[in-house]
């Protein structure tokens, strides 16, 4: 990971690998999805190495996707769940 990611992030001097793992549900596909988002954001911003700022941008997309996935999965049991998630994410949807 050290070739693509800063090995230590500015934020709390965290290890980038551990920081990313902590933001998933420990599923390999989720980790890979988050890493892919990081690389996409870095490429879009012409940055060669993923740092904390890039990770936080990628986390916004990742979090939104995860919220939509959960809302879709539980759409019949909990209609309107996405609106609740968006409120928690700080979005004003009303």
N, CA, C and O atoms as a CHARMM CRD file, in Angstrom:
* protein
*
  376
    1    1 UNK  N      0.82400  -1.19400   0.00000 PROA 1      0.00000
    2    1 UNK  CA     0.00000   0.00000   0.00000 PROA 1      0.00000
    3    1 UNK  C      0.86400   1.25200   0.00000 PROA 1      0.00000
    4    1 UNK  O      0.40100   2.31600  -0.41000 PROA 1      0.00000
    5    2 UNK  N      2.08200   1.15000   0.44100 PROA 2      0.00000
    6    2 UNK  CA     2.94600   2.31000   0.54400 PROA 2      0.00000
    7    2 UNK  C      3.27000   2.96700  -0.78200 PROA 2      0.00000
    8    2 UNK  O      3.67400   4.12900  -0.80800 PROA 2      0.00000
    9    3 UNK  N      3.10200   2.25000  -1.88400 PROA 3      0.00000
   10    3 UNK  CA     3.38500   2.83600  -3.18900 PROA 3      0.00000
   11    3 UNK  C      2.26000   3.75000  -3.64900 PROA 3      0.00000
   12    3 UNK  O      2.50000   4.69400  -4.40100 PROA 3      0.00000
   13    4 UNK  N      1.03800   3.48300  -3.20800 PROA 4      0.00000
   14    4 UNK  CA    -0.12200   4.24100  -3.65600 PROA 4      0.00000
   15    4 UNK  C     -0.66400   5.14300  -2.54800 PROA 4      0.00000
   16    4 UNK  O     -1.17400   6.22800  -2.82900 PROA 4      0.00000
   17    5 UNK  N     -0.55700   4.70800  -1.30100 PROA 5      0.00000
   18    5 UNK  CA    -1.08300   5.43200  -0.15200 PROA 5      0.00000
   19    5 UNK  C      0.06600   5.92500   0.72500 PROA 5      0.00000
   20    5 UNK  O      1.10900   5.27900   0.82800 PROA 5      0.00000
   21    6 UNK  N     -0.14400   7.07900   1.35200 PROA 6      0.00000
   22    6 UNK  CA     0.78800   7.48600   2.40400 PROA 6      0.00000
   23    6 UNK  C      0.72600   6.40000   3.47200 PROA 6      0.00000
   24    6 UNK  O     -0.36400   5.99500   3.87800 PROA 6      0.00000
   25    7 UNK  N      1.86900   5.92900   3.92700 PROA 7      0.00000
   26    7 UNK  CA     1.84800   4.84700   4.92100 PROA 7      0.00000
   27    7 UNK  C      1.31500   5.34000   6.25800 PROA 7      0.00000
   28    7 UNK  O      0.68200   4.58100   6.99300 PROA 7      0.00000
   29    8 UNK  N      1.56700   6.61100   6.57900 PROA 8      0.00000
   30    8 UNK  CA     1.05200   7.18700   7.82300 PROA 8      0.00000
   31    8 UNK  C      0.30200   8.46100   7.46400 PROA 8      0.00000
   32    8 UNK  O      0.83600   9.33400   6.78100 PROA 8      0.00000
   33    9 UNK  N     -0.93800   8.56200   7.92800 PROA 9      0.00000
   34    9 UNK  CA    -1.77500   9.71000   7.62400 PROA 9      0.00000
   35    9 UNK  C     -1.51800  10.85100   8.60500 PROA 9      0.00000
   36    9 UNK  O     -1.12200  10.63600   9.75100 PROA 9      0.00000
   37   10 UNK  N     -1.75400  12.06100   8.12500 PROA 10     0.00000
   38   10 UNK  CA    -1.59800  13.21900   9.00300 PROA 10     0.00000
   39   10 UNK  C     -2.55300  13.14000  10.19000 PROA 10     0.00000
   40   10 UNK  O     -2.23100  13.57900  11.29500 PROA 10     0.00000
   41   11 UNK  N     -3.72400  12.58000   9.94600 PROA 11     0.00000
   42   11 UNK  CA    -4.75500  12.49400  10.97600 PROA 11     0.00000
   43   11 UNK  C     -4.36700  11.47600  12.03900 PROA 11     0.00000
   44   11 UNK  O     -4.36100  10.27500  11.77200 PROA 11     0.00000
   45   12 UNK  N     -4.05300  11.92900  13.19800 PROA 12     0.00000
   46   12 UNK  CA    -3.70000  11.09300  14.34900 PROA 12     0.00000
   47   12 UNK  C     -2.54100  10.13900  14.07500 PROA 12     0.00000
   48   12 UNK  O     -2.36000   9.15100  14.78800 PROA 12     0.00000
   49   13 UNK  N     -1.77600  10.43000  13.06400 PROA 13     0.00000
   50   13 UNK  CA    -0.63400   9.58500  12.69300 PROA 13     0.00000
   51   13 UNK  C     -1.05900   8.12800  12.47800 PROA 13     0.00000
   52   13 UNK  O     -0.30600   7.20100  12.77600 PROA 13     0.00000
   53   14 UNK  N     -2.27300   7.94300  11.95700 PROA 14     0.00000
   54   14 UNK  CA    -2.82900   6.61300  11.74800 PROA 14     0.00000
   55   14 UNK  C     -2.17500   5.93400  10.54700 PROA 14     0.00000
   56   14 UNK  O     -1.77800   6.59200   9.58600 PROA 14     0.00000
   57   15 UNK  N     -2.07300   4.63400  10.61700 PROA 15     0.00000
   58   15 UNK  CA    -1.64000   3.81600   9.49600 PROA 15     0.00000
   59   15 UNK  C     -2.77500   3.81700   8.47100 PROA 15     0.00000
   60   15 UNK  O     -3.92300   3.55600   8.82900 PROA 15     0.00000
   61   16 UNK  N     -2.47500   4.10600   7.21400 PROA 16     0.00000
   62   16 UNK  CA    -3.52600   4.23800   6.19600 PROA 16     0.00000
   63   16 UNK  C     -4.31200   2.94500   6.00500 PROA 16     0.00000
   64   16 UNK  O     -5.53100   2.98800   5.83400 PROA 16     0.00000
   65   17 UNK  N     -3.64600   1.81200   6.03000 PROA 17     0.00000
   66   17 UNK  CA    -4.32700   0.52300   5.87100 PROA 17     0.00000
   67   17 UNK  C     -5.33800   0.32100   7.00300 PROA 17     0.00000
   68   17 UNK  O     -6.49600  -0.01400   6.75200 PROA 17     0.00000
   69   18 UNK  N     -4.90400   0.52000   8.23000 PROA 18     0.00000
   70   18 UNK  CA    -5.80100   0.34700   9.37600 PROA 18     0.00000
   71   18 UNK  C     -6.95600   1.34400   9.33900 PROA 18     0.00000
   72   18 UNK  O     -8.09200   1.01100   9.67400 PROA 18     0.00000
   73   19 UNK  N     -6.65000   2.56100   8.93000 PROA 19     0.00000
   74   19 UNK  CA    -7.67900   3.59400   8.85300 PROA 19     0.00000
   75   19 UNK  C     -8.77400   3.18600   7.87600 PROA 19     0.00000
   76   19 UNK  O     -9.95900   3.34600   8.16700 PROA 19     0.00000
   77   20 UNK  N     -8.38300   2.65900   6.72100 PROA 20     0.00000
   78   20 UNK  CA    -9.36800   2.22300   5.72200 PROA 20     0.00000
   79   20 UNK  C    -10.14800   1.00400   6.20800 PROA 20     0.00000
   80   20 UNK  O    -11.37000   0.95000   6.06500 PROA 20     0.00000
   81   21 UNK  N     -9.45500   0.04100   6.77400 PROA 21     0.00000
   82   21 UNK  CA   -10.11800  -1.16400   7.28700 PROA 21     0.00000
   83   21 UNK  C    -11.15900  -0.79700   8.33900 PROA 21     0.00000
   84   21 UNK  O    -12.24800  -1.37100   8.35800 PROA 21     0.00000
   85   22 UNK  N    -10.84100   0.14100   9.19900 PROA 22     0.00000
   86   22 UNK  CA   -11.75200   0.54700  10.27000 PROA 22     0.00000
   87   22 UNK  C    -13.03500   1.16900   9.73900 PROA 22     0.00000
   88   22 UNK  O    -14.02100   1.25100  10.47200 PROA 22     0.00000
   89   23 UNK  N    -13.05000   1.60400   8.49600 PROA 23     0.00000
   90   23 UNK  CA   -14.22300   2.24000   7.92500 PROA 23     0.00000
   91   23 UNK  C    -15.05200   1.30300   7.06000 PROA 23     0.00000
   92   23 UNK  O    -15.97700   1.74200   6.37700 PROA 23     0.00000
   93   24 UNK  N    -14.73300   0.04000   7.08600 PROA 24     0.00000
   94   24 UNK  CA   -15.52200  -0.96600   6.38100 PROA 24     0.00000
   95   24 UNK  C    -16.13500  -1.91800   7.39700 PROA 24     0.00000
   96   24 UNK  O    -15.87900  -1.82300   8.59700 PROA 24     0.00000
   97   25 UNK  N    -16.94000  -2.82600   6.89400 PROA 25     0.00000
   98   25 UNK  CA   -17.50100  -3.86200   7.75900 PROA 25     0.00000
   99   25 UNK  C    -16.65600  -5.13300   7.66000 PROA 25     0.00000
  100   25 UNK  O    -17.15900  -6.24700   7.79600 PROA 25     0.00000
  101   26 UNK  N    -15.37400  -4.93600   7.42200 PROA 26     0.00000
  102   26 UNK  CA   -14.37400  -6.00900   7.33800 PROA 26     0.00000
  103   26 UNK  C    -14.67400  -7.01100   6.23500 PROA 26     0.00000
  104   26 UNK  O    -14.29500  -8.17900   6.32000 PROA 26     0.00000
  105   27 UNK  N    -15.35000  -6.54700   5.21300 PROA 27     0.00000
  106   27 UNK  CA   -15.59900  -7.38100   4.03200 PROA 27     0.00000
  107   27 UNK  C    -14.58400  -6.99200   2.96700 PROA 27     0.00000
  108   27 UNK  O    -14.42900  -5.80800   2.66900 PROA 27     0.00000
  109   28 UNK  N    -13.89700  -7.96000   2.39500 PROA 28     0.00000
  110   28 UNK  CA   -12.87600  -7.62900   1.38700 PROA 28     0.00000
  111   28 UNK  C    -13.40300  -6.77300   0.24400 PROA 28     0.00000
  112   28 UNK  O    -12.71700  -5.85500  -0.20500 PROA 28     0.00000
  113   29 UNK  N    -14.60800  -7.05800  -0.23200 PROA 29     0.00000
  114   29 UNK  CA   -15.13200  -6.28000  -1.35800 PROA 29     0.00000
  115   29 UNK  C    -15.35600  -4.81600  -0.98300 PROA 29     0.00000
  116   29 UNK  O    -15.19300  -3.92500  -1.81600 PROA 29     0.00000
  117   30 UNK  N    -15.73100  -4.57100   0.28100 PROA 30     0.00000
  118   30 UNK  CA   -15.90800  -3.18800   0.72400 PROA 30     0.00000
  119   30 UNK  C    -14.56400  -2.47100   0.81600 PROA 30     0.00000
  120   30 UNK  O    -14.44800  -1.30700   0.43300 PROA 30     0.00000
  121   31 UNK  N    -13.56800  -3.15900   1.31500 PROA 31     0.00000
  122   31 UNK  CA   -12.23200  -2.57200   1.38100 PROA 31     0.00000
  123   31 UNK  C    -11.74600  -2.22000  -0.02300 PROA 31     0.00000
  124   31 UNK  O    -11.22900  -1.12600  -0.25300 PROA 31     0.00000
  125   32 UNK  N    -11.91400  -3.14700  -0.95300 PROA 32     0.00000
  126   32 UNK  CA   -11.48000  -2.90600  -2.33400 PROA 32     0.00000
  127   32 UNK  C    -12.26200  -1.75900  -2.96700 PROA 32     0.00000
  128   32 UNK  O    -11.70200  -0.96200  -3.72000 PROA 32     0.00000
  129   33 UNK  N    -13.54600  -1.67700  -2.66600 PROA 33     0.00000
  130   33 UNK  CA   -14.35900  -0.58500  -3.18500 PROA 33     0.00000
  131   33 UNK  C    -13.85100   0.76000  -2.66300 PROA 33     0.00000
  132   33 UNK  O    -13.73400   1.72000  -3.42400 PROA 33     0.00000
  133   34 UNK  N    -13.55400   0.82500  -1.38300 PROA 34     0.00000
  134   34 UNK  CA   -13.05500   2.06300  -0.79300 PROA 34     0.00000
  135   34 UNK  C    -11.68700   2.43400  -1.36200 PROA 34     0.00000
  136   34 UNK  O    -11.43000   3.60400  -1.64400 PROA 34     0.00000
  137   35 UNK  N    -10.82400   1.45900  -1.52800 PROA 35     0.00000
  138   35 UNK  CA    -9.50500   1.71200  -2.12600 PROA 35     0.00000
  139   35 UNK  C     -9.66700   2.22900  -3.55600 PROA 35     0.00000
  140   35 UNK  O     -8.97200   3.15700  -3.96900 PROA 35     0.00000
  141   36 UNK  N    -10.58500   1.62500  -4.30300 PROA 36     0.00000
  142   36 UNK  CA   -10.83300   2.07300  -5.68600 PROA 36     0.00000
  143   36 UNK  C    -11.31500   3.52100  -5.71000 PROA 36     0.00000
  144   36 UNK  O    -10.86700   4.30800  -6.54400 PROA 36     0.00000
  145   37 UNK  N    -12.22600   3.87900  -4.80300 PROA 37     0.00000
  146   37 UNK  CA   -12.70400   5.25800  -4.72800 PROA 37     0.00000
  147   37 UNK  C    -11.54800   6.21200  -4.41400 PROA 37     0.00000
  148   37 UNK  O    -11.46600   7.29900  -4.98600 PROA 37     0.00000
  149   38 UNK  N    -10.66800   5.80800  -3.51700 PROA 38     0.00000
  150   38 UNK  CA    -9.51000   6.63500  -3.17700 PROA 38     0.00000
  151   38 UNK  C     -8.63900   6.87800  -4.40100 PROA 38     0.00000
  152   38 UNK  O     -8.21600   8.00400  -4.66100 PROA 38     0.00000
  153   39 UNK  N     -8.38100   5.83400  -5.13600 PROA 39     0.00000
  154   39 UNK  CA    -7.53200   5.94800  -6.32400 PROA 39     0.00000
  155   39 UNK  C     -8.20400   6.81700  -7.38200 PROA 39     0.00000
  156   39 UNK  O     -7.53800   7.61200  -8.04600 PROA 39     0.00000
  157   40 UNK  N     -9.52300   6.67100  -7.54200 PROA 40     0.00000
  158   40 UNK  CA   -10.25200   7.49800  -8.50600 PROA 40     0.00000
  159   40 UNK  C    -10.18400   8.97700  -8.13600 PROA 40     0.00000
  160   40 UNK  O     -9.96300   9.82500  -9.00000 PROA 40     0.00000
  161   41 UNK  N    -10.37200   9.28600  -6.85900 PROA 41     0.00000
  162   41 UNK  CA   -10.31600  10.68200  -6.40800 PROA 41     0.00000
  163   41 UNK  C     -8.90700  11.23600  -6.60300 PROA 41     0.00000
  164   41 UNK  O     -8.74400  12.37300  -7.04600 PROA 41     0.00000
  165   42 UNK  N     -7.90400  10.45200  -6.27900 PROA 42     0.00000
  166   42 UNK  CA    -6.52000  10.90000  -6.45800 PROA 42     0.00000
  167   42 UNK  C     -6.23400  11.17700  -7.93300 PROA 42     0.00000
  168   42 UNK  O     -5.62800  12.19500  -8.26800 PROA 42     0.00000
  169   43 UNK  N     -6.66500  10.28300  -8.80400 PROA 43     0.00000
  170   43 UNK  CA    -6.43300  10.47000 -10.24200 PROA 43     0.00000
  171   43 UNK  C     -7.16400  11.71300 -10.74800 PROA 43     0.00000
  172   43 UNK  O     -6.61800  12.48300 -11.53900 PROA 43     0.00000
  173   44 UNK  N     -8.39200  11.90100 -10.29000 PROA 44     0.00000
  174   44 UNK  CA    -9.17700  13.07300 -10.70300 PROA 44     0.00000
  175   44 UNK  C     -8.49800  14.37300 -10.28700 PROA 44     0.00000
  176   44 UNK  O     -8.59200  15.37900 -10.98900 PROA 44     0.00000
  177   45 UNK  N     -7.82200  14.35100  -9.15600 PROA 45     0.00000
  178   45 UNK  CA    -7.13300  15.53500  -8.64900 PROA 45     0.00000
  179   45 UNK  C     -5.65200  15.56900  -9.03000 PROA 45     0.00000
  180   45 UNK  O     -4.90500  16.41600  -8.54200 PROA 45     0.00000
  181   46 UNK  N     -5.23100  14.65800  -9.89300 PROA 46     0.00000
  182   46 UNK  CA    -3.83500  14.57700 -10.34700 PROA 46     0.00000
  183   46 UNK  C     -2.84800  14.47700  -9.19500 PROA 46     0.00000
  184   46 UNK  O     -1.80000  15.12300  -9.20300 PROA 46     0.00000
  185   47 UNK  N     -3.19200  13.66600  -8.21100 PROA 47     0.00000
  186   47 UNK  CA    -2.33100  13.43700  -7.05300 PROA 47     0.00000
  187   47 UNK  C     -1.79100  12.02000  -7.15200 PROA 47     0.00000
  188   47 UNK  O     -2.54800  11.07100  -7.35700 PROA 47     0.00000
  189   48 UNK  N     -0.48300  11.88200  -7.00600 PROA 48     0.00000
  190   48 UNK  CA     0.14900  10.58200  -7.22600 PROA 48     0.00000
  191   48 UNK  C      0.03100   9.63800  -6.03800 PROA 48     0.00000
  192   48 UNK  O      0.06800   8.42100  -6.21800 PROA 48     0.00000
  193   49 UNK  N     -0.10900  10.17000  -4.82800 PROA 49     0.00000
  194   49 UNK  CA    -0.17300   9.32200  -3.65100 PROA 49     0.00000
  195   49 UNK  C     -1.39200   9.70900  -2.81100 PROA 49     0.00000
  196   49 UNK  O     -1.62800  10.88700  -2.54300 PROA 49     0.00000
  197   50 UNK  N     -2.15200   8.71000  -2.40700 PROA 50     0.00000
  198   50 UNK  CA    -3.38100   8.94500  -1.64700 PROA 50     0.00000
  199   50 UNK  C     -3.01500   9.38100  -0.23100 PROA 50     0.00000
  200   50 UNK  O     -2.27400   8.69700   0.47400 PROA 50     0.00000
  201   51 UNK  N     -3.55200  10.53600   0.17100 PROA 51     0.00000
  202   51 UNK  CA    -3.32500  11.05800   1.51400 PROA 51     0.00000
  203   51 UNK  C     -4.66600  11.15100   2.24900 PROA 51     0.00000
  204   51 UNK  O     -5.69600  10.70100   1.74800 PROA 51     0.00000
  205   52 UNK  N     -4.63100  11.73700   3.43600 PROA 52     0.00000
  206   52 UNK  CA    -5.84000  11.82400   4.26000 PROA 52     0.00000
  207   52 UNK  C     -6.94900  12.61400   3.56800 PROA 52     0.00000
  208   52 UNK  O     -8.11300  12.22000   3.63400 PROA 52     0.00000
  209   53 UNK  N     -6.61300  13.71000   2.91200 PROA 53     0.00000
  210   53 UNK  CA    -7.62400  14.51800   2.22900 PROA 53     0.00000
  211   53 UNK  C     -8.33100  13.72300   1.13400 PROA 53     0.00000
  212   53 UNK  O     -9.54800  13.82200   0.97800 PROA 53     0.00000
  213   54 UNK  N     -7.58000  12.95000   0.39100 PROA 54     0.00000
  214   54 UNK  CA    -8.16200  12.11600  -0.66000 PROA 54     0.00000
  215   54 UNK  C     -9.07400  11.05200  -0.04300 PROA 54     0.00000
  216   54 UNK  O    -10.16700  10.79900  -0.54900 PROA 54     0.00000
  217   55 UNK  N     -8.62600  10.43800   1.03800 PROA 55     0.00000
  218   55 UNK  CA    -9.42700   9.40500   1.70200 PROA 55     0.00000
  219   55 UNK  C    -10.74800   9.98800   2.19100 PROA 55     0.00000
  220   55 UNK  O    -11.79100   9.35000   2.04200 PROA 55     0.00000
  221   56 UNK  N    -10.72700  11.17700   2.76500 PROA 56     0.00000
  222   56 UNK  CA   -11.98300  11.75300   3.26200 PROA 56     0.00000
  223   56 UNK  C    -12.95300  12.04900   2.12200 PROA 56     0.00000
  224   56 UNK  O    -14.16500  11.90900   2.28900 PROA 56     0.00000
  225   57 UNK  N    -12.43700  12.45400   0.97700 PROA 57     0.00000
  226   57 UNK  CA   -13.30900  12.66000  -0.18900 PROA 57     0.00000
  227   57 UNK  C    -13.89700  11.34100  -0.66600 PROA 57     0.00000
  228   57 UNK  O    -15.08300  11.26500  -0.99100 PROA 57     0.00000
  229   58 UNK  N    -13.07800  10.31200  -0.70900 PROA 58     0.00000
  230   58 UNK  CA   -13.55000   8.99500  -1.13500 PROA 58     0.00000
  231   58 UNK  C    -14.55100   8.42300  -0.13400 PROA 58     0.00000
  232   58 UNK  O    -15.50400   7.74800  -0.52400 PROA 58     0.00000
  233   59 UNK  N    -14.34000   8.69000   1.13700 PROA 59     0.00000
  234   59 UNK  CA   -15.25600   8.19400   2.16900 PROA 59     0.00000
  235   59 UNK  C    -16.65100   8.78000   2.02000 PROA 59     0.00000
  236   59 UNK  O    -17.63600   8.11500   2.34100 PROA 59     0.00000
  237   60 UNK  N    -16.75100  10.01100   1.54000 PROA 60     0.00000
  238   60 UNK  CA   -18.06700  10.61600   1.32800 PROA 60     0.00000
  239   60 UNK  C    -18.85600   9.82000   0.29500 PROA 60     0.00000
  240   60 UNK  O    -20.04000   9.54500   0.49400 PROA 60     0.00000
  241   61 UNK  N    -18.21300   9.45100  -0.79900 PROA 61     0.00000
  242   61 UNK  CA   -18.88000   8.64700  -1.83600 PROA 61     0.00000
  243   61 UNK  C    -19.17800   7.24400  -1.31100 PROA 61     0.00000
  244   61 UNK  O    -20.27700   6.72600  -1.50600 PROA 61     0.00000
  245   62 UNK  N    -18.21600   6.63900  -0.65500 PROA 62     0.00000
  246   62 UNK  CA   -18.37700   5.29400  -0.10300 PROA 62     0.00000
  247   62 UNK  C    -19.53600   5.25500   0.89000 PROA 62     0.00000
  248   62 UNK  O    -20.36900   4.35000   0.84700 PROA 62     0.00000
  249   63 UNK  N    -19.58100   6.23200   1.77400 PROA 63     0.00000
  250   63 UNK  CA   -20.63700   6.29600   2.78100 PROA 63     0.00000
  251   63 UNK  C    -22.01100   6.44800   2.13100 PROA 63     0.00000
  252   63 UNK  O    -22.97300   5.79400   2.53400 PROA 63     0.00000
  253   64 UNK  N    -22.09200   7.30200   1.13900 PROA 64     0.00000
  254   64 UNK  CA   -23.35400   7.47400   0.42200 PROA 64     0.00000
  255   64 UNK  C    -23.81100   6.19700  -0.25300 PROA 64     0.00000
  256   64 UNK  O    -24.98900   5.84500  -0.20400 PROA 64     0.00000
  257   65 UNK  N    -22.87800   5.50700  -0.88100 PROA 65     0.00000
  258   65 UNK  CA   -23.20900   4.23700  -1.54100 PROA 65     0.00000
  259   65 UNK  C    -23.67800   3.19600  -0.53600 PROA 65     0.00000
  260   65 UNK  O    -24.64500   2.47900  -0.79300 PROA 65     0.00000
  261   66 UNK  N    -23.00600   3.10500   0.59900 PROA 66     0.00000
  262   66 UNK  CA   -23.39200   2.13600   1.63700 PROA 66     0.00000
  263   66 UNK  C    -24.77300   2.46700   2.19700 PROA 66     0.00000
  264   66 UNK  O    -25.57800   1.56700   2.43700 PROA 66     0.00000
  265   67 UNK  N    -25.04800   3.74200   2.40200 PROA 67     0.00000
  266   67 UNK  CA   -26.36300   4.15800   2.91500 PROA 67     0.00000
  267   67 UNK  C    -27.46400   3.79100   1.92000 PROA 67     0.00000
  268   67 UNK  O    -28.51400   3.28400   2.31300 PROA 67     0.00000
  269   68 UNK  N    -27.22400   4.04600   0.63200 PROA 68     0.00000
  270   68 UNK  CA   -28.21700   3.69300  -0.39400 PROA 68     0.00000
  271   68 UNK  C    -28.40900   2.18400  -0.48100 PROA 68     0.00000
  272   68 UNK  O    -29.53400   1.71800  -0.65700 PROA 68     0.00000
  273   69 UNK  N    -27.33200   1.41500  -0.36300 PROA 69     0.00000
  274   69 UNK  CA   -27.44100  -0.04900  -0.38200 PROA 69     0.00000
  275   69 UNK  C    -28.30800  -0.55600   0.76700 PROA 69     0.00000
  276   69 UNK  O    -29.18500  -1.39700   0.56700 PROA 69     0.00000
  277   70 UNK  N    -28.05800  -0.04200   1.97000 PROA 70     0.00000
  278   70 UNK  CA   -28.84900  -0.46300   3.13100 PROA 70     0.00000
  279   70 UNK  C    -30.30300  -0.04900   2.99400 PROA 70     0.00000
  280   70 UNK  O    -31.20100  -0.83400   3.29800 PROA 70     0.00000
  281   71 UNK  N    -30.54500   1.16800   2.54300 PROA 71     0.00000
  282   71 UNK  CA   -31.91800   1.64300   2.37200 PROA 71     0.00000
  283   71 UNK  C    -32.64800   0.80300   1.33700 PROA 71     0.00000
  284   71 UNK  O    -33.83200   0.50700   1.49500 PROA 71     0.00000
  285   72 UNK  N    -31.95300   0.42400   0.29100 PROA 72     0.00000
  286   72 UNK  CA   -32.55800  -0.42400  -0.73900 PROA 72     0.00000
  287   72 UNK  C    -32.87700  -1.81400  -0.19400 PROA 72     0.00000
  288   72 UNK  O    -33.93900  -2.36900  -0.47500 PROA 72     0.00000
  289   73 UNK  N    -31.96200  -2.36700   0.57700 PROA 73     0.00000
  290   73 UNK  CA   -32.15400  -3.69900   1.14300 PROA 73     0.00000
  291   73 UNK  C    -33.35400  -3.73800   2.09300 PROA 73     0.00000
  292   73 UNK  O    -34.07300  -4.73600   2.14600 PROA 73     0.00000
  293   74 UNK  N    -33.56800  -2.66700   2.83300 PROA 74     0.00000
  294   74 UNK  CA   -34.64400  -2.62300   3.82400 PROA 74     0.00000
  295   74 UNK  C    -35.79600  -1.70700   3.41100 PROA 74     0.00000
  296   74 UNK  O    -36.51700  -1.19700   4.27000 PROA 74     0.00000
  297   75 UNK  N    -35.97600  -1.49400   2.11100 PROA 75     0.00000
  298   75 UNK  CA   -36.97100  -0.52800   1.63700 PROA 75     0.00000
  299   75 UNK  C    -38.40200  -0.89300   2.01300 PROA 75     0.00000
  300   75 UNK  O    -39.23900  -0.00700   2.18700 PROA 75     0.00000
  301   76 UNK  N    -38.69600  -2.19200   2.14100 PROA 76     0.00000
  302   76 UNK  CA   -40.05700  -2.59600   2.49000 PROA 76     0.00000
  303   76 UNK  C    -40.28400  -2.57700   4.00500 PROA 76     0.00000
  304   76 UNK  O    -41.36300  -2.20800   4.46900 PROA 76     0.00000
  305   77 UNK  N    -39.26800  -2.97400   4.77000 PROA 77     0.00000
  306   77 UNK  CA   -39.40400  -2.97600   6.22500 PROA 77     0.00000
  307   77 UNK  C    -39.37500  -1.55900   6.79400 PROA 77     0.00000
  308   77 UNK  O    -40.09000  -1.24900   7.74700 PROA 77     0.00000
  309   78 UNK  N    -38.53400  -0.69700   6.19800 PROA 78     0.00000
  310   78 UNK  CA   -38.34300   0.66500   6.70900 PROA 78     0.00000
  311   78 UNK  C    -38.37800   1.67900   5.57000 PROA 78     0.00000
  312   78 UNK  O    -37.33900   2.21200   5.18000 PROA 78     0.00000
  313   79 UNK  N    -39.56300   1.94600   5.03900 PROA 79     0.00000
  314   79 UNK  CA   -39.63200   2.94400   3.96000 PROA 79     0.00000
  315   79 UNK  C    -39.14600   4.30700   4.47100 PROA 79     0.00000
  316   79 UNK  O    -39.41300   4.68400   5.61200 PROA 79     0.00000
  317   80 UNK  N    -38.44900   5.01700   3.63300 PROA 80     0.00000
  318   80 UNK  CA   -37.93700   6.33100   4.01700 PROA 80     0.00000
  319   80 UNK  C    -36.61700   6.28200   4.77300 PROA 80     0.00000
  320   80 UNK  O    -36.16700   7.29900   5.30200 PROA 80     0.00000
  321   81 UNK  N    -35.99600   5.11700   4.82800 PROA 81     0.00000
  322   81 UNK  CA   -34.75100   4.97300   5.57600 PROA 81     0.00000
  323   81 UNK  C    -33.63500   5.85000   5.01300 PROA 81     0.00000
  324   81 UNK  O    -32.81700   6.37100   5.77200 PROA 81     0.00000
  325   82 UNK  N    -33.59300   6.01700   3.70800 PROA 82     0.00000
  326   82 UNK  CA   -32.52900   6.83100   3.10600 PROA 82     0.00000
  327   82 UNK  C    -32.60900   8.27500   3.59900 PROA 82     0.00000
  328   82 UNK  O    -31.57600   8.91600   3.79500 PROA 82     0.00000
  329   83 UNK  N    -33.80900   8.79000   3.79900 PROA 83     0.00000
  330   83 UNK  CA   -33.95000  10.15500   4.30600 PROA 83     0.00000
  331   83 UNK  C    -33.36500  10.27800   5.71400 PROA 83     0.00000
  332   83 UNK  O    -32.74400  11.28600   6.05200 PROA 83     0.00000
  333   84 UNK  N    -33.56500   9.25800   6.51600 PROA 84     0.00000
  334   84 UNK  CA   -32.99400   9.26400   7.86700 PROA 84     0.00000
  335   84 UNK  C    -31.47100   9.22800   7.79000 PROA 84     0.00000
  336   84 UNK  O    -30.79100   9.97600   8.49100 PROA 84     0.00000
  337   85 UNK  N    -30.94100   8.35600   6.93600 PROA 85     0.00000
  338   85 UNK  CA   -29.48900   8.28200   6.76200 PROA 85     0.00000
  339   85 UNK  C    -28.92700   9.62600   6.30600 PROA 85     0.00000
  340   85 UNK  O    -27.90100  10.08100   6.81200 PROA 85     0.00000
  341   86 UNK  N    -29.59600  10.25000   5.36000 PROA 86     0.00000
  342   86 UNK  CA   -29.10900  11.53800   4.83300 PROA 86     0.00000
  343   86 UNK  C    -29.12300  12.60600   5.91700 PROA 86     0.00000
  344   86 UNK  O    -28.24100  13.46400   5.94700 PROA 86     0.00000
  345   87 UNK  N    -30.10200  12.56800   6.80000 PROA 87     0.00000
  346   87 UNK  CA   -30.11600  13.51500   7.92100 PROA 87     0.00000
  347   87 UNK  C    -28.89500  13.29200   8.80500 PROA 87     0.00000
  348   87 UNK  O    -28.24200  14.25100   9.21700 PROA 87     0.00000
  349   88 UNK  N    -28.58300  12.02100   9.09800 PROA 88     0.00000
  350   88 UNK  CA   -27.40400  11.72500   9.91200 PROA 88     0.00000
  351   88 UNK  C    -26.11900  12.14000   9.20800 PROA 88     0.00000
  352   88 UNK  O    -25.14100  12.50800   9.85900 PROA 88     0.00000
  353   89 UNK  N    -26.11800  12.08400   7.89600 PROA 89     0.00000
  354   89 UNK  CA   -24.93000  12.47500   7.13200 PROA 89     0.00000
  355   89 UNK  C    -24.84400  13.99000   6.97000 PROA 89     0.00000
  356   89 UNK  O    -23.90600  14.50000   6.35700 PROA 89     0.00000
  357   90 UNK  N    -25.83800  14.71900   7.52900 PROA 90     0.00000
  358   90 UNK  CA   -25.79300  16.18400   7.49500 PROA 90     0.00000
  359   90 UNK  C    -26.38000  16.80300   6.26400 PROA 90     0.00000
  360   90 UNK  O    -26.14300  17.98000   5.99400 PROA 90     0.00000
  361   91 UNK  N    -27.14000  16.04900   5.50900 PROA 91     0.00000
  362   91 UNK  CA   -27.75600  16.58200   4.30300 PROA 91     0.00000
  363   91 UNK  C    -29.14400  17.11600   4.64500 PROA 91     0.00000
  364   91 UNK  O    -29.91000  16.46900   5.36000 PROA 91     0.00000
  365   92 UNK  N    -29.45300  18.27200   4.14000 PROA 92     0.00000
  366   92 UNK  CA   -30.77200  18.84800   4.35100 PROA 92     0.00000
  367   92 UNK  C    -31.64700  18.44500   3.17500 PROA 92     0.00000
  368   92 UNK  O    -31.51900  19.00000   2.08400 PROA 92     0.00000
  369   93 UNK  N    -32.53200  17.48700   3.39100 PROA 93     0.00000
  370   93 UNK  CA   -33.33300  16.96800   2.28800 PROA 93     0.00000
  371   93 UNK  C    -34.77800  17.42100   2.35100 PROA 93     0.00000
  372   93 UNK  O    -35.56400  17.11200   1.45500 PROA 93     0.00000
  373   94 UNK  N    -35.13100  18.13500   3.37800 PROA 94     0.00000
  374   94 UNK  CA   -36.51900  18.57500   3.50500 PROA 94     0.00000
  375   94 UNK  C    -36.74000  19.92100   2.86800 PROA 94     0.00000
  376   94 UNK  O    -37.85700  20.43700   2.88700 PROA 94     0.00000
